[in-house]
Amino acid sequence: MVEEVDLTGSLNESLHQIARRVQREDLSEAGRDLLEGAARRLDDKLAGILTSGTDSTERVSGRDRGSAGG
């Protein structure tokens, strides 16, 4: 159980860092579409393993991906 918590924390931190870096990048429309598609696929995959009271969009995309898109 401790290893799962460590993995979850590490994954969360990695996704947060990726989102911060993407925010600073000036991506083309095609690049932004590619990024959004990948984020949606990741969200779909993680939704099956995450146990939270929020919907899958809020769990993964929430503040990080939402701010990266705008």
C-alpha positions in Angstrom: 0.0 0.0 0.0 2.8 2.4 0.8 4.4 1.8 -2.6 1.0 2.7 -4.3 0.9 5.9 -2.3 4.5 6.7 -3.3 3.7 6.0 -7.0 0.5 8.1 -6.9 2.4 11.0 -5.4 5.2 10.7 -7.9 2.7 10.5 -10.8 0.8 13.5 -9.5 4.0 15.6 -9.2 5.2 14.6 -12.7 1.8 15.5 -14.2 1.9 18.8 -12.4 5.4 19.6 -13.7 4.4 18.7 -17.3 1.3 20.9 -17.1 3.5 23.8 -15.8 5.9 23.4 -18.6 3.2 23.2 -21.3 1.7 26.4 -20.0 4.9 28.2 -20.9 5.2 26.8 -24.4 3.8 28.6 -27.4 2.2 25.7 -29.3 0.6 25.8 -32.7 -3.1 24.9 -33.0 -2.1 21.4 -34.2 0.3 21.0 -31.3 -2.3 22.1 -28.8 -4.9 19.7 -30.3 -2.3 16.8 -30.0 -1.7 17.7 -26.4 -5.4 17.9 -25.6 -6.0 14.5 -27.3 -3.2 12.9 -25.3 -4.5 14.5 -22.0 -8.0 13.1 -22.7 -6.6 9.6 -23.4 -4.6 9.8 -20.2 -7.6 11.0 -18.3 -9.7 8.0 -19.7 -7.0 5.5 -18.7 -6.6 7.0 -15.2 -10.3 7.3 -14.6 -10.5 3.5 -14.2 -7.9 3.3 -11.5 -8.5 6.5 -9.5 -11.0 6.4 -6.6 -12.3 9.9 -5.9 -15.6 11.6 -5.5 -14.9 14.0 -8.4 -15.5 13.2 -12.0 -12.5 12.1 -14.2 -12.2 15.5 -15.9 -11.6 17.2 -12.6 -9.2 14.6 -11.3 -6.7 14.8 -14.1 -7.4 17.9 -16.0 -8.7 20.2 -13.3 -6.5 23.2 -12.6 -3.4 22.0 -14.4 -4.7 21.1 -17.9 -7.3 23.8 -17.8 -4.7 26.5 -17.3 -2.4 24.9 -19.8 -5.0 25.3 -22.5 -5.6 29.0 -22.0 
